[in-house]
Amino acid sequence: MTTIKCAIDEGRIARLRPQAGKWFRSLRQSAQVTVIELAEQVGVDIDEVEAYEHGVEAVPAALYPDFAAVFGVSVQDFAKSCLMFENPSAYEALFGSLPEDLRAAA
């Protein structure tokens, strides 16, 4: 039964990754920083920022405070959104259902 649940979550996460990238990119654009500036301010490679923006990789939790500071959002809100995309089942257990626009994608 655990294996089935893991397979379901992996499929949901894969379907949510494009939305995760769009969300991350929109935060960067709202903060009016370039990919290069963001990478420098957070201390990561440009390739990493691009991977987050394309939904290829998840943002490591250790970097949540750094990205939240640059984006001008609380660490809690940033972490909650990351959880929504990277572990939708945990998000639902803690906060209820996913937002309507993501439910269809997941």
Order of alpha helices (4+ residues) and beta strands (2+ residues): alpha-alpha-alpha-alpha-alpha-alpha-alpha
